Amino acid sequence: MEKIPAVFNWSGGKDSTLALHYLLQDKDFEVKYLLTTLSDAYNRVSMHGVREELLLAQAESIGLPLQQVRLAESVAMEDYEASMTLALTGMKKQGIAHAVFGDIFLEDLKVYREKKLAEIGMQAVFPLWKKDTRKIIKEFVELGYKTIVVCAREGLQDFCGRIIDEQFMADLPADVDPCGENGEFHTFAFEGPIFNKPLRFSIGERIFRTFPSPAGDQSSPSGYWFTDLLPYTKS
């Protein structure tokens, strides 16, 4: 039976990693590309802040071709959608009609993705949908994956730069989702079953940045801490 070709929307974090782990074991699908959005000004993964060099190292270690969508730093929604539509339409012309995401329970985001894909004749796939986030992160760790927090919202700065393990999960405040599904934190996965070799890096500086409120209220910007990961270079 011929497999279904798919593009995987890759953030580089733990949820993407586990979703890809599942999909690579699914006999019905064949992942043709990883697709990632980056800030064109800074050459970093959108929102996560991970350097392009480490993103490329991930794709090489996984063994899948990477397609990049380059975005302006403060991209308008219509420009983001136009860029994504252009990239996905190009893949649709190659016979790829399924796009995979690592979303877990955000209904409005799922509906948005399905709607935009339907407009170009594609379907969305969600391998982690409605799974218990505590079970997800527990399974992720037990499978042997390793991931480090690269971005955390204001108030969670002590978690930024930490590797997720049992102690990390025990230390999380009760109101924080174990997978950070509400945007509390983002991660960079660097070791585990889907990687041919662990990724090497050192930890750089930690900085704080503010972003406009999702509701557009400029008087209530949201703040995030970022830990810079420095790609390993041979001396």
C-alpha positions in Angstrom: 0.0 0.0 0.0 1.4 3.4 -1.0 2.1 5.7 1.9 0.5 9.2 2.3 3.1 11.9 1.7 3.0 14.6 4.4 4.8 17.8 5.5 5.6 18.1 9.2 5.4 21.6 10.8 8.5 21.4 12.8 9.2 23.8 15.7 12.2 21.9 17.1 10.7 21.4 20.5 9.4 18.5 22.5 5.9 18.3 21.2 7.1 18.4 17.6 9.6 15.7 18.4 7.1 13.3 20.0 4.5 13.9 17.2 7.2 13.2 14.6 8.2 10.1 16.6 4.7 8.8 16.3 4.4 9.7 12.6 7.6 8.0 11.6 6.2 4.8 13.2 2.9 5.1 11.3 2.8 2.8 8.3 0.3 5.1 6.6 2.4 8.2 6.3 5.7 9.2 4.8 7.2 12.5 5.9 8.6 14.3 2.9 9.7 17.6 4.6 10.1 19.4 7.8 8.7 23.0 7.6 9.8 25.7 10.0 9.2 29.5 10.2 12.2 31.7 11.0 12.8 35.3 11.7 14.6 36.6 8.6 16.3 39.4 10.5 17.8 37.2 13.2 18.0 33.8 11.5 16.2 32.2 14.5 13.2 29.9 14.8 10.1 32.0 15.3 9.1 32.5 19.0 11.6 29.8 20.2 14.6 31.9 19.4 16.8 29.0 18.4 19.6 29.7 16.0 19.3 28.5 12.4 22.5 26.5 12.7 20.9 24.3 15.4 17.7 23.9 13.4 19.7 22.7 10.5 21.6 20.3 12.8 18.3 18.9 14.0 17.1 18.2 10.4 20.4 16.6 9.5 20.4 14.4 12.5 16.8 13.3 11.9 17.5 12.8 8.2 14.7 14.8 6.7 14.9 17.7 4.3 14.1 21.1 5.8 12.0 23.8 4.2 12.2 27.3 5.7 9.6 30.1 5.6 11.4 33.3 6.3 9.3 36.0 8.0 9.8 39.6 9.0 10.4 40.2 12.7 7.0 41.9 13.3 5.1 40.1 10.6 1.4 41.0 10.0 -1.0 38.1 10.1 -1.9 38.5 6.4 1.8 38.4 5.4 2.3 35.3 7.6 -0.6 33.5 6.0 0.5 34.5 2.5 4.0 33.1 3.1 2.7 29.8 4.6 0.2 29.5 1.7 3.0 29.9 -0.8 5.1 27.3 0.8 2.3 24.8 1.3 0.9 25.3 -2.2 4.3 24.4 -3.6 4.2 21.2 -1.6 0.7 20.5 -2.8 2.0 20.6 -6.4 4.4 17.8 -5.4 1.4 15.7 -4.3 1.6 16.4 -0.6 -1.9 17.0 0.7 -1.4 16.5 4.5 0.3 18.8 7.0 1.2 17.5 10.5 1.2 19.5 13.7 2.2 18.9 17.3 -0.8 20.7 18.8 -2.4 19.0 21.8 -5.6 20.8 23.0 -6.0 24.4 21.7 -9.3 24.1 19.8 -9.2 27.5 18.2 -5.7 26.9 16.8 -6.8 23.5 15.4 -9.8 25.0 13.7 -7.7 27.8 12.3 -5.1 25.3 10.8 -7.9 23.1 9.3 -9.6 26.1 7.8 -6.5 27.6 6.2 -5.4 24.2 4.8 -8.8 23.4 3.4 -8.6 26.6 1.4 -5.7 25.1 -0.6 -7.0 21.5 -0.6 -4.9 20.1 2.2 -5.7 18.3 5.4 -4.3 18.6 8.9 -3.0 15.7 11.1 -2.6 16.0 14.8 -0.8 12.9 16.3 -0.9 14.3 19.9 -4.4 15.6 19.8 -6.3 15.4 23.2 -3.6 13.3 24.8 -3.0 14.0 28.5 -0.1 16.5 28.7 1.3 15.0 31.9 1.4 11.6 30.1 2.9 13.2 27.0 5.9 14.7 28.8 6.4 11.6 30.9 6.5 9.4 27.8 8.8 11.9 26.1 11.3 11.5 28.9 10.9 7.8 29.3 11.6 7.3 25.6 15.0 8.8 26.1 14.4 12.2 24.6 16.2 15.2 26.0 15.0 18.8 25.6 16.0 22.2 27.1 13.8 25.2 27.8 14.8 28.0 25.5 12.0 30.4 26.1 9.7 30.9 29.1 7.1 33.5 30.0 7.7 36.2 32.5 7.7 34.7 36.0 9.1 31.4 34.8 12.6 32.6 34.2 14.1 30.1 36.6 13.0 27.3 34.2 14.6 28.9 31.2 17.8 27.0 30.4 16.7 23.9 32.3 16.5 20.4 30.8 13.2 18.7 31.3 13.3 15.8 33.6 11.3 14.4 36.5 12.6 17.2 38.8 11.6 19.8 36.3 8.1 18.5 36.2 7.9 18.4 40.0 9.0 22.0 40.2 6.5 23.4 37.7 3.8 25.5 39.3 0.3 23.9 39.4 -1.1 26.4 37.0 1.5 25.7 34.3 0.7 23.1 31.7 3.3 20.3 31.8 3.9 20.7 28.0 3.6 24.5 28.0 0.7 24.1 25.7 -0.7 27.6 26.7 2.6 29.2 25.6 4.2 29.1 29.0 7.5 27.8 27.6 9.2 26.4 24.5 12.0 23.9 24.1 14.7 22.6 21.9 15.0 18.8 21.5 18.6 17.6 21.1 18.7 13.8 21.8 16.6 10.7 21.5 15.3 8.0 19.2 14.6 10.0 16.1 18.0 11.7 16.1 20.9 9.8 14.5 23.3 11.6 16.9 22.9 14.0 19.9 23.2 17.7 19.1 26.0 19.6 20.8 25.7 23.2 22.1 26.7 25.4 24.9 24.4 27.8 26.9 24.8 31.5 26.2 23.2 34.6 27.7 19.6 34.9 28.9 17.7 37.9 27.8 14.2 39.3 28.3 11.9 40.5 25.5 8.4 41.9 25.3 5.8 41.3 22.6 2.5 42.9 21.9 -0.5 41.4 23.6 -2.3 38.8 21.3 -5.4 40.9 21.7 -3.5 43.8 20.2 -3.5 45.8 23.5 -0.2 47.7 23.3 -0.4 48.7 26.9 -0.3 45.1 28.1 2.7 43.5 26.3 3.7 40.0 27.2 7.2 39.2 28.3 9.4 36.2 27.7 12.9 35.1 28.8 15.2 33.5 26.2 18.2 31.4 26.8 20.6 31.5 23.8 22.0 28.1 22.7 25.4 28.4 21.0 26.2 25.7 18.3 29.2 23.6 19.0 32.1 24.4 16.8 35.4 22.5 16.6 38.4 24.5 17.7 
